Each structure stands twice: as structure tokens, then as C-alpha cells.
């Protein structure tokens, strides 16, 4: 099989992940709206975790005063102090996790959608090494039989192709 024919069929497969501009705009808007909902949830979770952390800190402070006043033993203080500090560390890890899960996912999703729209155009313009990188990013274990390419798309490109097929079957596209 000639390299040109293989390249042509991969080009056709790349065109299959191209979204209509209206669909791309709608999905981008939906992702941003979904992100706003997630951000509200994260902000609420962070506030709750910060309140838990402050409550634990207040307990530690009070327990320290109780130890100084002789109301509790050093052994009890050490045991509870270690337990509560571990809980506080876990709360801090949760807060950090929520803070890191911010806009990067949405931005990455939008970049992938934009790439899917430009994949064929980029493929046509690139040198062989860059074409190979693009193909490796979009496809996984595609097969070639009887002069025909059967592309296997990586996620989320497989979802785009499936959505377009369903749209075509309904007559929407």
C-alpha cells in the first residue's frame, strides 16, 4: 500500500472528528456553564472544609488550655493532639485538591475540541514527524485490512465520532 493512500485515509478519519461551528460553540458554552456549577460546588466544599479545620484548631487550642490547667493528662493530650492534627492535615489535602481542580479541566476540554476541529488541517500541513504525533494523539491501535483503514479513536475523539454518527442517523447533520 502506498504511503499517500494511507495518509489520505488517515486524513479522512481526522475529518470525522471535525465539529460543526455551531456544535463547537454550543459544547464550549455548555462546558463553561458546567464549570460554573462545579466551581460553586467546589467553593461551597472549600468553605465547609475550612470551617471544619477551624473547629479542629479551636479544639486543639482548648485542649491545650485544659492540659495547662491540669484537667487532662499529657498522655491524653498527645494522643488526641496527634489524632486531630492528622484530621487537619487530611482536611488541608482536601482543600488543596478542590483548589487544583479548577479551570484547567475546562480549558483542556476546550483545547481538545478546538484541536479536533483543526486536526485534519494541521495534519495536511505538518511534516511527517508531527503528523505521526498527531495520529498517535488521536488514534490507538487502528487497523489496516484489504486496503482500508479502520480507525480506533482515543477518548474523547471516539465520543465525538459516535455523537456525529448518531446525529447523522437522526438526520440532524
N, C-alpha and C positions, 0 to 999 in steps of 0.2 A: 504494500500500500504506500502510495506517495505521501510525503510529509505534508504537501499542500492540501491533500484531501482530508487528512487527519486534522490539520489546523482549521480547515473550513468547517468540519463537523463540530469541533470544539467551539468555534465561533457561533454556530447556530445554537448550541447548548447554552452559551453565555447569553444569547439574546432571550432565552426563555426565562431568565431571572430579571429581565427589564420590566419595570413597573410603569404604568401609565402615570403621567404627571399628576392627574387629579387623585389617583390612588396613593401615590407617594406623599402628596400634600396631606391627604386625609390621615394616613398612617402616622406621619410625623406629628400632626396635631394631636392625634389620639395618644401617642407615646408621651407627649409633653403633658397632656391632661392627666394621664395615668400617673406620671411622675409627680404632679402637683398633689394628687391624692396620697401617694406614697410619702411625699415629703411631710404632709400634715400628720400622717400616722407616725413617721419617724420622730418628728418634733414632739408629739404627744408622748411617745415612748421615752424619749430622752428626758423630758420634764419629769415623768414618773420615776425614772431611774435616778435622776438627780435628787429627788425627794427621798427616795429610799436610802441613798448614800448619806444624805444629811441626817436622816433619822439614825442610821448606824453610827455616824460620827458623834451625834448627841448622846447616844447610849454609852459609847466609849468614854466620853468626857464625864458623864455622870458616874459611870462605874469607877473611873479613876478617883473621883472625889470620894466615893464610898470606900475605896481602898485606903485613901489617905486618912479618912475618919475612922478606920478600923471596922467598918461594917461588913467588909468581905475580906477573905484571906488572899494573900499573894498568889497562892496556887489557883484559886478560883479566877482571880483577875487574869492571870497568864493564860489560862485555858480559854476563857470567854473572849479575851482580847484577841488571841490568835484566830479563833473561830470567826469573830466579827470582821477582823481585818481581811481574812480570806473572802468573806462575803462581799466586802467593799471592793476588793480587787476584781472580783467577778463582775460586779456592777460597773466598774470603770471599763472593763473589757467590752461589756455590752454597749455602753455609751459610745466607745470608740468605734465599735462595729457599725452602729447606726449612723454615726457621723461619716464614716468612709463610704457607706452605701448611698452616696448622694447622686449627683447628676451624671457621674461617669457612665453608668449603665445606659441611660437615655441617650447621651451623646454618642456612645459607641453604637447603639442600635441605629441611630440616625445615620451615622457614617457608613454602617454596613448597607443600609438601604440605598444610600447615595452611590456606594460602590456597585451595588447590584445594577443600578441604572446605567452606570458608566463602564461596566465590566467589558462589554463587547468592544466599545470604542477604545478603551485602554489596551485591550488585547490586540487589536488591529495595529496600534501604533508602536507597541513595545518591541524591544529586542527579544531574542529567544529566551534568555535567562529570566527576564521579567515576565514573559508570557508563562513560563514554567511556574514561577512563584504564584502568579495569579490563578493558574489552573489548580495548583496544589491547595490554594486557599479556598477555592470554590468547590472542587471536586474531591471525591475519595473513592478509590477502587472502581473507577469506571471500566467498562469492558468494551472490547472491540471484537466483533464476530461478523463474518460474511460481509466485510466492507462497511459495516455500520457501527457507529458509536452508541453505546448505551451508557449515558452519563449517570453517575451516582453523586448527587449533590450533598455537600456537608450542610449541617444546620447553620444558619436559618434559611439557607438558599433552597433547601428541599421544600420548606414550608411555602416559600414564595411560588415555586413551580406548581405545587399542589393547589394552592389557592387560585392561581391563574387557570389551571385545568378545570377546577370546579366552576369558576366564573364563566369559562368558555362553554362548559356543558349546560349551564343555565341560560346561556345566550346573552350574558351581561357584557361580554368583552368583545 
